[in-house]
């Protein structure tokens, strides 16, 4: 994979800032400082994008479901997000099985979910939620920095993967970005992701031999090329002189045809198939 390709993949994955020690989430012990928001992240480490047409009503609050088996941490997340006027926490859950049922009933726009939980882990719950609520954007918020957890989450349909070291001030922005159709991955995990993509590209040249390439229309190819360059739906619409709704439909069709789960995977496909420069 050439340098342009790696840069394009990086661009397609929105990477959070590395939190400073002062800003990082810390355990709550005693009373919070006045005016400051704090989320619990003090529990011991555990053993640490399907993108569809966005049907959320423009201007409506982002509906969020919070899923974490540590009640103290979960309540901290709910408290922080509830302070945001454009975010509506519609439910919370302590295990994967309950999360799947709640998602089917509540139809959240975004699900914040831990990876390792009792009664159905986050990966299994991700698969279940995407099956019943395909429009939901799922962000794994976890202590696990294991590569396998990251890859399994993305394969299951997660749109983002954040470590619980994320600055609390960045969490609402991450929710907004994911609700807007962007991928959001912690910097250290994004590095591992890119390394894996590079290794796969070197191993097989980007495609299993003997399989026919899915056929995209000329317009879908144009949209895919712009997705790989990290343009959002509005920017793509402006570039191609079409509506945002049309762009969303094209993105949905592209992912369905290519059997991909997210814009990140679409960007990788565009790079390895040499579509980015118009030579695919």
Backbone as a ProteinNet text record, in pm:
[ID]
protein_1_A
[PRIMARY]
XXXXXXXXXXXXXXXXXXXXXXXXXXXXXXXXXXXXXXXXXXXXXXXXXXXXXXXXXXXXXXXXXXXXXXXXXXXXXXXXXXXXXXXXXXXXXXXXXXXXXXXXXXXXXXXXXXXXXXXXXXXXXXXXXXXXXXXXXXXXXXXXXXXXXXXXXXXXXXXXXXXXXXXXXXXXXXXXXXXXXXXXXXXXXXXXXXXXXXXXXXXXXXXXXXXXXXXXXXXXXXXXXXXXXXXXXXXXXXXXXXXXXXXXXXXXXXXXXXXXXXXXXXXXXXXXXXXXXXXX
[TERTIARY]
84.9	0	88.3	65.5	152.7	116	201.3	183.1	51	11.6	-116.4	-231.3	-220.8	-326.5	-339.2	-226.1	-229.5	-283.9	-244.4	-295.9	-445.3	-496.5	-639.9	-716.3	-662.4	-727.1	-729	-616.7	-610.4	-715.9	-732.4	-828.7	-970.8	-996	-1131.7	-1172.9	-1076.2	-1104.7	-1083.9	-1190.4	-1173.8	-1107.3	-991.3	-912.1	-924.8	-951.3	-965	-828.1	-828.2	-703.5	-657.6	-524.8	-473.1	-496.7	-574	-608.2	-488.1	-479	-373.3	-407.6	-308.8	-332.9	-436.4	-435.8	-528.9	-671.4	-689.4	-822.8	-878.9	-793.2	-839.3	-944.3	-1031.5	-1133.7	-1067.1	-1118.8	-1062.4	-1174.9	-1139	-1242.9	-1300.3	-1426.3	-1485.9	-1456.3	-1397.5	-1372.8	-1403.2	-1506.6	-1546.1	-1631.4	-1633.2	-1718.1	-1647.3	-1723.4	-1666.5	-1637.9	-1535.6	-1507	-1622.4	-1657	-1771.6	-1755	-1862.3	-1862	-1787.8	-1731.3	-1655.5	-1732.5	-1721.4	-1789.4	-1689.5	-1726.7	-1635.3	-1707.5	-1636.8	-1693.8	-1603	-1663.1	-1583.4	-1514	-1384.7	-1316.7	-1218.8	-1251.7	-1155.9	-1166.8	-1259.6	-1264.7	-1148.2	-1100.3	-981.1	-1003.8	-897.5	-911.1	-971.4	-1059.3	-1114.7	-1016.5	-1036.4	-943.9	-966.2	-824.1	-865.8	-770.2	-1755.1	-1808.2	-1869.1	-2256.6	-2316.4	-2363.5	-2307.5	-2353.5	-2472	-2584.1	-2701	-2750	-2857.8	-2913.1	-2955.3	-2916.5	-2948.4	-3091.6	-3177.4	-3318.4	-3351.2	-3251.9	-3277.9	-3327.7	-3431.5	-3488.7	-3387.9	-3362.9	-3267.5	-3310.3	-3218.9	-3249.7	-3301.4	-3341.6	-3390.5	-3272.3	-3292.3	-3182.8	-3134.3	-3008.1	-2950.1	-2989.5	-3057.8	-3103.5	-2991.1	-2951.9	-2836.9	-2878.6	-2830.4	-2845.3	-2707.8	-2695.3	-2566.8	-2566.7	-2463.3	-2457	-2321.9	-2323.8	-2201.3	-2240.7	-2168.5	-2207.5	-2163.9	-2077.6	-2038	-2134.3	-2224.5	-2332	-2278.7	-2170.9	-2115.8	-2065.9	-1992.5	-1941.6	-2057.1	-2153.1	-2267.5	-2345.4	-2368.8	-2442.1	-2363.6	-2231.5	-2149.2	-2164.1	-2164.9	-2185.2	-2321	-2423.2	-2558.1	-2563.4	-2499.7	-2501.1	-2434.5	-2320	-2246.1	-2323.9	-2371.8	-2441.7	-2575.1	-2638.9	-2768.5	-2756.8	-2636.4	-2615.8	-2613.7	-2602.1	-2593.9	-2734.4	-2768.2	-2904.7	-2943.6	-2845.5	-2877.6	-2862.7	-2845.4	-2831.3	-2935	-3007.7	-3112.6	-3080.3	-3043	-3016.4	-3150.5	-3185.1	-3318.3	-3320.9	-3203.7	-3203.3	-3062.4	-3053.6	-2924.7	-2942.9	-2834.1	-2840.6	-2710.6	-2717.8	-2599.7	-2547.3	-2611.6	-2560.2	-2602.5	-2538.1	-2558.2	-2696.9	-2751.7	-2883.6	-2991.1	-2984.2	-3080.9	-3065	-2940.7	-2914.9	-2981.1	-2975.9	-3038.7	-3189.4	-3250.2	-3394.8	-3431.3	-3353.5	-3382.8	-3366.6	-3263.9	-3240.6	-3358.1	-3410.3	-3524	-3647.1	-3662.8	-3779.3	-3761.9	-3640.2	-3617.5	-3565.3	-3508.5	-3455.4	-3356.7	-3245.1	-3147.2	-3074.7	-3025.8	-2940	-2797	-2752.4	-2615.9	-2621.3	-2539.6	-2525	-2380.4	-2359.7	-2226.9	-2222.1	-2125.5	-2131.1	-1992.8	-1981.8	-1858.4	-1842.8	-1720.8	-1695.1	-1727.5	-1670.5	-1686.2	-1789.6	-1900.8	-2010.7	-2071.3	-2143.3	-2210.9	-2334.9	-2381.8	-2506.5	-2503.5	-2399.4	-2386	-2289.3	-2169.1	-2070.6	-2106.9	-2027.2	-2058.1	-2052.9	-1964.4	-1954.4	-2081.4	-2125.8	-2249.3	-2368.4	-2371	-2479.8	-2478	-2359.6	-2346.4	-2413.2	-2384.8	-2446.2	-2598.3	-2647.1	-2790.5	-2858.1	-2795.4	-2853.9	-2857.1	-2749.1	-2745.7	-2848.9	-2881.8	-2981.6	-3121.6	-3151.5	-3286.2	-3298.3	-3188.1	-3189.6	-3069.9	-3075.9	-2958.9	-2910.8	-2998.1	-2956.2	-2876.9	-2879.1	-2809.5	-2658.4	-2592.5	-2446.3	-2393.6	-2304	-2256.2	-2110	-2082.7	-1945.6	-1907.4	-1801.6	-1751.9	-1668.3	-1705.1	-1633.1	-1581.5	-1451.1	-1399	-1259	-1218.2	-1080.4	-993.1	-1052.8	-978.7	-907	-775.5	-697.8	-645.9	-716.6	-678.7	-719.3	-628.5	-656.9	-777.9	-787.4	-897.7	-1032.6	-1039.3	-1165.2	-1200.2	-1099.5	-1122.8	-1173.7	-1104.6	-1142.5	-1279.5	-1304	-1433.4	-1547	-1521.6	-1624.4	-1658.8	-1556.4	-1580.6	-1652.7	-1613.7	-1680.6	-1827.7	-1855.8	-1993.1	-2078.3	-2014.2	-2090.5	-2068.6	-1973	-1946	-1891.3	-1930.3	-1884.6	-1766.1	-1748.5	-1638.6	-1584.2	-1462.7	-1398.3	-1314	-1358.4	-1290.7	-1247.4	-1130.5	-1086	-1140.1	-1158.1	-1217.9	-1125.5	-1008.7	-919.3	-957.1	-1058.7	-1098.9	-1134.7	-1096.2	-1132.8	-1284.2	-1336.1	-1480.5	-1541.1	-1465.5	-1516.9	-1530.3	-1461.9	-1466.5	-1580.2	-1635.7	-1737.4	-1860.9	-1919.7	-2034.8	-2002.2	-1881.5	-1842.7	-1830.3	-1783.3	-1774	-1913.2	-2007.4	-2145.7	-2201.3	-2177.9	-2229.1	-2165.9	-2035	-1965.6	-2018.2	-2036.3	-2084.8	-2229.1	-2310.3	-2448.8	-2453.6	-2350.4	-2342.9	-2283.9	-2251.4	-2204.3	-2054.3	-1980.1	-1835	-1792.5	-1674.8	-1613.8	-1530.8	-1515.9	-1444.2	-1365.5	-1233	-1149.5	-1035.4	-1008.3	-898.5	-766.8	-677.3	-552	-469.3	-448	-364.2	-429.3	-561.8	-631.4	-632.9	-639.9	-636.6	-503.5	-395.6	-264.3	-261.6	-321.1	-326.9	-413.2	-520.1	-610.9	-540.2	-469.3	-397	-289.5	-222.2	-120.7	-178.9	-298.1	-364.1	-403.9	-458.2	-496.9	-375.7	-265.3	-144	-95.3	-99.2	-54.7	-142.8	-273.8	-365.2	-342.9	-319.2	-297.1	-170.7	-65.7	59	43.2	-42.1	-55.8	-124.1	-236.3	-311.5	-338.8	-274.1	-293.4	-429	-505	-628.8	-755.6	-746.7	-870.8	-841	-930.4	-914.9	-925.1	-834.9	-830.6	-953.3	-998.4	-1108.2	-1244.8	-1254.6	-1384.6	-1407.6	-1523	-1549	-1564.8	-1518.1	-1530.8	-1675.3	-1731.9	-1868.2	-1871.9	-1980.2	-1989.3	-2061.3	-1993.4	-2051.9	-2084	-2187.8	-2215.9	-2109.4	-2103.9	-2006.6	-2026.5	-2152.9	-2180.8	-2140	-2166.1	-2125.3	-1974.3	-1904.4	-1757.9	-1708.8	-1774.3	-1738.3	-1760.4	-1874.1	-1904.2	-1803.5	-1771	-1673.8	-1538.4	-1497.1	-1369.6	-1367.3	-1479.5	-1487	-1500	-1567.7	-1573.1	-1432.5	-1352.4	-1215.4	-1128.1	-1169.9	-1095.3	-1151.1	-1237.5	-1287.7	-1385.2	-1454.1	-1558.7	-1686.2	-1756.5	-1883.6	-1993.7	-2114.5	-2222.8	-2252.1	-2249.9	-2277.2	-2169.5	-2043.9	-1933.6	-1939.6	-1976.3	-1990.4	-2104	-2215.1	-2329.1	-2290.7	-2215.7	-2172.5	-2076.8	-1989.8	-1890.1	-1956.4	-2059.9	-2123.3	-2254	-2292.1	-2413.9	-2538.1	-2544	-2660.8	-2703.5	-2816	-2866.2	-2796.8	-2799.5	-2742.9	-2818.1	-2948.5	-3028.3	-2980.7	-2949.9	-2899.6	-2764.5	-2679.8	-2548.6	-2566.3	-2655.6	-2678.2	-2724.5	-2810.6	-2856.1	-2741.2	-2654.8	-2539	-2446.9	-2421.2	-2333.6	-2392.9	-2523.6	-2589.6	-2573.2	-2596	-2583.9	-2440.9	-2344.9	-2203.6	-2170.2	-2208.4	-2176.2	-2246.7	-2370.1	-2441.9	-2377.1	-2341	-2279.1	-2143.9	-2066.5	-1931.4	-1930.2	-2046.4	-2058.9	-1964	-1967.9	-1884.9	-1973.5	-1908.7	-1984.1	-1974.5	-1872.6	-1851	-1775.1	-1768.9	-1691.7	-1543.2	-1496.3	-1355.2	-1322.7	-1406.9	-1384.1	-1396.7	-1488.2	-1502.8	-1376.9	-1316.4	-1192.8	-1079.9	-1070.9	-968.8	-990.1	-1113.8	-1145.3	-1102.8	-1134	-1100.3	-950	-874.9	-729	-672.3	-712.6	-650.2	-693.2	-811.6	-856.2	-817.6	-738	-686.2	-797.7	-906.9	-1017.7	-993.1	-912.7	-893.2	-844.8	-751.9	-694.4	-763.1	-873.3	-947.8	-893.4	-806.2	-747.5	-799.5	-910.6	-964	-1070.1
-118.9	0	123.6	216.5	331.7	437.4	541.7	644	716.1	749.8	817.4	733.9	602.5	515.1	518	509.5	511	643.9	754.6	885	894	833.1	838.4	760.1	645.9	568.4	648.3	712.6	794.6	903.4	963.5	1072.3	1024.3	899.7	847.9	811.1	800.5	766.6	890.3	942.4	1058	1013	1073	1030.3	1133.4	1087.3	1178.7	1231.4	1347.9	1400.4	1310.9	1297.7	1221.9	1305.3	1255.6	1337.7	1364.5	1485.8	1517.1	1452.3	1442.1	1380.8	1460.2	1591.9	1676.8	1656.9	1628.3	1617.4	1476.4	1378.3	1240.1	1207	1111.5	1068.8	1007.3	1039.1	985.7	927.9	843	791.6	904	891.4	987.1	940.7	1028.1	995.5	1120.6	1116.2	1236.8	1324.9	1455.1	1547.5	1599.6	1621.6	1679.3	1826.4	1873.9	2017	2091.1	2209.2	2284.3	2312.5	2288.6	2324.2	2228.5	2122.5	2028.6	1898.9	1841.2	1715.2	1601.3	1497	1385.8	1256	1162.2	1030.5	926.9	825.6	720.5	637.7	613.6	516.3	438	422.8	364.1	215.2	150.3	5.3	-59.3	-172.6	-236	-268.7	-268.3	-301.8	-440.5	-454.1	-584.9	-663.7	-803.9	-891.7	-883.3	-469.4	-345.6	-345.3	176.1	171.4	181.3	-120.7	-101.6	41.5	113.7	249.8	244.2	302.5	304.9	447.4	464.9	597.9	650.7	773	832.4	882.8	818.9	857.1	954.2	998.9	1091.1	1224.2	1278.2	1404.8	1516.6	1594.9	1704.1	1800.7	1834.5	1927.7	1861.4	1735.6	1664.4	1622.2	1611.4	1565.5	1427.2	1401.1	1270.6	1175	1068.3	971.9	872.4	864.4	782.7	676.7	555.4	445.9	417	418	395.4	255.2	176.1	36.3	8.8	-18.9	-51.1	-122.7	-229.5	-306.8	-243.2	-141	-69.9	47.9	32.1	130.4	269.7	281.2	412.1	484.2	412.7	471.1	505	415.1	437.3	561.8	579.1	696.4	824.3	814.5	931.3	972.6	873.9	902.1	967.3	910.3	963.9	1107.9	1135.4	1270.5	1370.8	1332.9	1423.9	1450.2	1344.5	1360.3	1432.9	1416.2	1479.9	1631.4	1682.2	1825.9	1891.9	1809.9	1863.6	1882.4	2002.9	2028.7	1950	1907.2	1835.5	1684.7	1636.6	1492.8	1449.5	1343.7	1292	1147	1123.5	986.5	919.2	825.5	765.3	635.2	585.8	462.5	422.6	329.6	275.1	128.6	55.1	-89.3	-138.6	-249.6	-303.8	-432.1	-484.1	-605.1	-609.2	-695.8	-701.2	-745	-847.3	-897.3	-790.7	-721.9	-615.6	-501.8	-473.3	-365.4	-392.4	-517.7	-553.6	-531.8	-572.8	-554.2	-406.2	-329.6	-187.3	-114.3	-148.9	-82.8	-107.1	-228.1	-259.8	-179.4	-153	-77.8	73	122.8	267.3	329.8	249.4	296.8	413.5	389.7	497	533	657.1	698.5	650.8	657.1	619.2	532	425.6	339.5	346.9	386.7	382	254.2	166.1	32.9	-21.7	-82	-148	-278.5	-328	-452.9	-573.9	-576.1	-694.4	-670.2	-744.4	-733.3	-871.5	-889.9	-1018.6	-1030.7	-1152	-1179.6	-1123.4	-1155.4	-1108	-992.2	-1016.4	-908.3	-803.7	-697	-586.4	-622.4	-714.4	-755	-828.1	-921.7	-993.7	-898.4	-804.5	-707.6	-616.8	-583.5	-499.8	-568	-695.7	-772.3	-774.6	-797	-802.1	-668.5	-560.8	-427.9	-390.3	-417.4	-383.8	-464.9	-583.1	-665.2	-606	-554.8	-502.8	-353.4	-280.1	-135	-98.8	-128.9	-110	33.8	131.4	270.9	316.7	240.1	280.5	282	385.9	394.7	348.6	252.5	193.8	229.8	284.3	318.5	233.9	155.9	79.3	174.2	186.2	270.6	178.1	153.1	39.2	63.1	-20.4	-21.8	-110.7	-190.9	-291	-229.5	-241.4	-197.4	-317.3	-428.9	-549.2	-537.1	-571.7	-562.4	-647.5	-766.1	-855	-794.2	-724.6	-660.3	-549.8	-473.9	-368.1	-426	-526.6	-584.7	-651.3	-723.8	-790.2	-688.2	-575.7	-472.1	-412.3	-383.6	-325.8	-425.2	-552.6	-654.6	-668.3	-646.9	-659.9	-538.1	-433.8	-317.4	-191.4	-192	-71.5	39.4	161.8	278.4	345.8	320.5	383	292.2	325	247.1	343	370.8	466.6	400.5	437.7	391.2	485.2	434.8	514.6	622.9	635.8	745.7	875	869.7	986.4	1101.3	1221.8	1340.1	1352.8	1385.6	1392.5	1500.5	1606	1712.5	1668.1	1561.5	1513.6	1415.4	1359.8	1256.4	1306.4	1421.3	1469.1	1492.2	1544.4	1565.6	1433.2	1330.4	1198.7	1146.8	1166.3	1123.2	1197.4	1327.7	1407.3	1361.9	1337.3	1297.7	1164.2	1069	937.1	946.3	1026.4	1044.1	1105.9	1183.3	1248.3	1156.8	1033	937.2	918.5	979.2	964.6	846.1	793.6	695	768.8	709.6	777.2	672.4	675.9	571.4	633.2	576.9	622.7	616.6	716.2	721.8	593.6	539.2	419.3	301.1	293.3	184.4	205.8	331.5	360	317.2	335.8	292.8	141.8	66.7	-78.7	-117.3	-42.2	-71	-51.5	59.1	87.7	-17.6	-58.8	-162.6	-292.4	-326.6	-448.6	-437.8	-321.3	-300.8	-313.7	-254.3	-259.2	-402.7	-478.4	-618.2	-700.8	-678.3	-752.6	-718.6	-589.9	-547.5	-612	-621.2	-682.4	-832.6	-891.9	-1037.1	-1087.5	-1020.6	-1076.7	-976.3	-861.2	-764.1	-699	-720.1	-647	-723.4	-836.8	-908.9	-1056.8	-1139	-1283	-1314.2	-1394.9	-1426.1	-1505	-1480.6	-1556	-1498.2	-1396.1	-1337.8	-1216.3	-1205.3	-1089.4	-963.5	-851.7	-724.1	-676.4	-631.1	-577.1	-456.6	-443.7	-335.3	-215.3	-102.4	22.9	107.6	188.6	281.9	390.7	468.3	576.8	674.8	704.4	798.6	741.9	612.6	549.5	549.8	530.6	534.6	674.1	776.6	914.3	938.6	891.4	909.7	834.6	711.9	632.2	702.1	759.6	830.3	947.7	1017.9	1133.3	1089.1	977.4	922.2	888.5	830.6	793	914.4	1030.2	1154.1	1230	1161.1	1211.6	1327.9	1337.2	1436.8	1383.4	1471.2	1429.9	1440	1401.9	1396.5	1532.4	1637.5	1770.7	1813.7	1785.5	1823.4	1744.6	1617.5	1536.7	1590.5	1626	1681.4	1809.4	1896.6	2021.9	1995.5	1897.8	1865.6	1811.1	1730	1663	1730.1	1838.2	1912.2	1822.7	1746.5	1662.5	1686.6	1630.5	1652.3	1559.5	1597.5	1512.1	1379.1	1385.6	1262.4	1165.1	1218.1	1133.6	1073.9	1154.3	1104.3	988.9	1005.4	899.9	770.8	783.8	665.1	598.2	680.3	624	550.2	610.5	547.6	414.6	414.7	290.2	182.9	220.7	123.2	73	163	123.2	18.5	44.8	-48.3	-181.8	-177.6	-302.4	-383.7	-317.1	-388	-446.7	-371.7	-415.8	-501.7	-514.7	-591.2	-537.4	-405.1	-336.5	-281	-243.8	-197.9	-48.1	18.1	156.9	233.1	364.9	449.1	413	374.6	336.7	218.9	116.9	1	40.3	133.1	179.4	251.4	328.8	399.6	301.6	196.9	94.3	27.6	-4.2	-67.1	23.4	153.4	247.6	254.7	248.9	256.7	130.4	15.2	-108.9	-143.7	-94.7	-119.9	-6.4	87	198.3	283.6	295.9	379.5	525.7	549	684.7	781.1	736.3	823.7	810.1	738.9	727.1	621.4	531.7	432.1	292.5	285.3	153.4	111
0	0	0	-92.8	-104.1	-1.6	9.3	111.3	95.8	-29.1	-50.9	5.3	-13.5	33.8	184.6	254.6	400.1	450.8	388	430.5	411	303.9	277.4	381.7	423.4	528.6	657	689	809.9	805.1	687.3	673.3	690.7	653.3	660.4	801.6	891.3	1029.6	1114	1173.4	1259.1	1386.1	1420.7	1534.7	1645.1	1766.6	1878.1	1919.1	1984.1	2037.7	2150.2	2164.5	2277.5	2401.5	2498.5	2613.2	2700.4	2751.4	2845.9	2978.5	3065.9	3195.2	3273.3	3252.9	3324.3	3276.2	3146.4	3089.9	3090.7	3110.5	3097.8	3202.8	3170.5	3265.4	3386.5	3502.7	3625.6	3711.5	3807.5	3897.4	3982.1	4018.7	4109.6	4251.3	4329.6	4469.4	4549.4	4629.1	4701.2	4614.1	4645.1	4572.6	4450.1	4344.7	4222.5	4243.9	4173.1	4177	4114.9	4168.4	4114.3	3966.7	3892.9	3751	3662.2	3718.3	3635.6	3620.5	3500.3	3471.4	3482.7	3552.9	3573.7	3546.8	3481.9	3456.3	3518	3574.9	3636.5	3531.1	3545.5	3460.4	3545.3	3671.8	3762.7	3780	3713.1	3730.5	3657.9	3706.7	3647.9	3501.7	3420.1	3277.5	3260.7	3165.3	3136	3052.8	3060.2	2985	2835.1	2760.6	2647.3	2539.6	887.5	978.6	811.7	1053.9	917.9	906.3	809.6	785	691	731.8	647.5	636.4	562.7	547.9	684.2	715.3	843.1	840.8	920.4	920.6	1033.1	1106.8	1216.7	1162.1	1225.3	1182.2	1205.4	1101.1	1111.7	1221.5	1310	1417.4	1542.9	1534.2	1652.3	1739.3	1871	1957.9	1917.4	1939.4	1911.1	2023.6	1989.2	2089.4	2119.7	2247.3	2286.5	2388.3	2366	2461.7	2520.1	2652.7	2720.6	2780.2	2746.1	2789.1	2855.3	2985.3	3058.9	3186.5	3220.8	3337.2	3469	3463.4	3584.1	3604.5	3700.3	3718.8	3746.5	3823.8	3858.8	3734.2	3651.2	3527.6	3433.6	3422.7	3333.6	3373.2	3504.2	3549.3	3524.2	3529.7	3497.6	3352.2	3262.3	3120	3096	3158.2	3142.3	3190.8	3303.4	3359.2	3265.6	3211.2	3122.1	2993.5	2930.6	2802.8	2820.1	2934.4	2957.5	2967.8	2991.5	2998.5	2860.9	2755.8	2620.1	2562.8	2516.6	2469.1	2344.9	2266.3	2142.7	2156.2	2280	2304.3	2407	2375.3	2462.8	2498.4	2624.3	2669	2694.1	2607.9	2612.8	2692.2	2732.4	2809.3	2849.1	2943	2984.9	3019.2	3004.3	3026.2	3086.9	3158.5	3223.1	3162.6	3057.1	2992.9	2846.6	2771.6	2627.4	2585.9	2651	2613	2633.2	2746.3	2773.6	2673.3	2635.2	2539.5	2404.9	2360.2	2232.9	2240.5	2350.9	2366.6	2374.1	2449.6	2462.7	2330.1	2256	2127.2	2033.1	2032.3	1945.7	1986.1	2115.3	2164.2	2149.6	2176.4	2185.4	2056.5	1966.7	1838.1	1855.2	1922.5	1942.7	1813	1807.5	1696.5	1719.9	1845.9	1883.2	2007.8	2007.7	2125.1	2171.9	2296.8	2359.2	2441.1	2411.6	2472	2504.7	2622.5	2662.8	2584.8	2576.7	2505	2591.9	2712.4	2796.5	2903.8	2895.6	2991.4	3012.5	3122.7	3143.7	3056.4	3040.5	2967.9	2825.5	2753.1	2615.3	2608.2	2553.9	2550	2444.5	2440.8	2351.8	2204.8	2167.4	2026.9	1985	2068.3	2039.1	2036.1	2130.8	2136	2013.4	1967.1	1847.4	1728	1711.3	1602.3	1615.2	1737.4	1759.8	1734.7	1778.8	1760.4	1612.8	1540.4	1398	1320.3	1369.7	1303.1	1318.1	1437.7	1462.9	1437	1453.3	1430.9	1342.5	1213.2	1126.3	1116.3	1141.7	1133.5	1255	1363.6	1485.7	1463.8	1512.6	1508.9	1644.7	1644.5	1769.6	1791.8	1910	1949	2068.8	2056.2	2169.3	2256.1	2381.6	2477.6	2586.3	2584.9	2660.3	2714.2	2806.6	2854.8	2767.5	2681.9	2605.1	2485.6	2483.9	2367.7	2287.9	2300.4	2227	2080.4	1989.8	1846.8	1808	1863.4	1826.7	1862.1	1976	2014.1	1914.9	1873.7	1774.8	1643.5	1591.5	1462.1	1469.7	1580.3	1594.8	1603.6	1670.8	1683.2	1547.4	1467.4	1335.8	1245.1	1254.2	1173.8	1213.9	1341.9	1391.3	1356.1	1302.8	1260.1	1340.8	1434.5	1513.2	1423.5	1453.7	1377.9	1445.1	1575	1647.3	1754.8	1799.9	1905.2	1987.8	2110	2195.6	2325.9	2373.3	2503.4	2609.7	2729.9	2835.4	2888.8	2829.6	2864.2	2791.4	2704.8	2629.1	2723.2	2684.8	2762.2	2765.9	2883.6	2899.1	2810.5	2783.1	2697.5	2552.6	2516.4	2378.3	2352.5	2458.1	2439.9	2364.9	2400.6	2323.6	2176.5	2149.1	2009.7	1935.2	2004.1	1941.2	1906.7	1996.9	1971.3	1849.7	1843.6	1731.5	1599.6	1600.8	1478.6	1426.4	1517	1476.9	1426.7	1493.9	1449	1310.2	1275.6	1144.8	1038.5	1075.9	977.5	971.4	1064.5	1064.6	1151	1121	1208.9	1312.4	1429.4	1538.2	1613.7	1600	1658.2	1736.5	1852.9	1936.9	1860	1877.8	1799.6	1802.7	1921.9	1930	1858.9	1865.1	1798.7	1647.5	1604.1	1460.6	1400.8	1476.6	1429.8	1407.3	1499.9	1484.8	1365.2	1345.5	1234.3	1101	1088.7	964.8	939.4	1047.5	1032.6	980.7	1028.6	982.9	836.5	797.7	658.9	566.7	608.6	528.3	511.3	621.8	616.3	523.2	530	443.9	297.1	269.9	131.8	74.6	156.7	111.2	92.5	177.2	175.2	48.9	11	-101.2	-213.8	-205.7	-311.9	-307.6	-197.7	-179.4	-210.6	-280.1	-311	-328.5	-277.6	-297.7	-445.1	-491.7	-634.2	-676.7	-798.8	-854.9	-828.6	-738.5	-708.7	-797.2	-863	-947	-864.2	-917.8	-848	-855.7	-742.8	-748.3	-842.9	-916	-1012.5	-951.7	-950.1	-905.4	-1027.6	-1014.9	-1123.2	-1123.3	-1230.7	-1237.7	-1123.1	-1090.7	-982.5	-848.1	-826	-700.7	-685.5	-795.8	-791	-754.5	-808.6	-772.3	-623.6	-572.9	-431.3	-345.4	-383.1	-307.9	-303	-414.3	-419.5	-321.3	-310.3	-220.1	-74.5	-49.3	85.4	133.4	44.4	78.5	105.9	57	82.3	201.3	279.6	406.6	392.1	279.9	266.3	332.3	402.9	459.7	354.2	390.5	291.5	229.6	310.9	257.4	158.1	193.4	104.9	-26.2	-17.9	-139.2	-225.2	-159.6	-232.3	-305.7	-239	-301	-417.3	-399	-501.7	-628.4	-609.8	-723.4	-767.3	-697.7	-732	-723.2	-613.5	-587.3	-443.1	-402.3	-266.9	-167.6	-38.8	65.2	72.1	52.4	54.5	-53.2	-171.2	-279.6	-243.8	-178.9	-136	-38	59.3	158.3	91.3	-8.4	-80.3	-154.9	-216.1	-287.3	-189.8	-72.6	26.2	71.8	96.8	136.5	29.1	-97.2	-207.1	-221.8	-204.3	-214.9	-110	14.4	122.7	104.4	54.4	30.7	-80.5	-188.4	-300.6	-263.5	-187.1	-151.9	-25.2	39.4	163.1	269.8	286.4	384.9	495.1	607.4	723.1	748.1	697.5	736.2	628.4	646.2	555.3	560.9	678.4	691.1	600.5	604.4	518.5	371.2	341.1	203.1	156.8	246.8	212	183.2	265.7	243.4	108.2	78	-50.4	-165.6	-154.8	-261.3	-283.6	-175	-186.5	-249.4	-198.5	-246.5	-388.3	-431.4	-566.8	-661.6	-610.6	-691.2	-751	-673.9	-717.7	-682.9	-578.4	-527.4	-634.4	-717.4	-818.7	-954.3	-953.7	-1078	-1172.8	-1119.6	-1208.6	-1178.3	-1100.2	-1066.6	-1167.3
[MASK]
++++++++++++++++++++++++++++++++++++++++++++++++++++++++++++++++++++++++++++++++++++++++++++++++++++++++++++++++++++++++++++++++++++++++++++++++++++++++++++++++++++++++++++++++++++++++++++++++++++++++++++++++++++++++++++++++++++++++++++++++++++++++++++++++++++++++++++++++++++++++

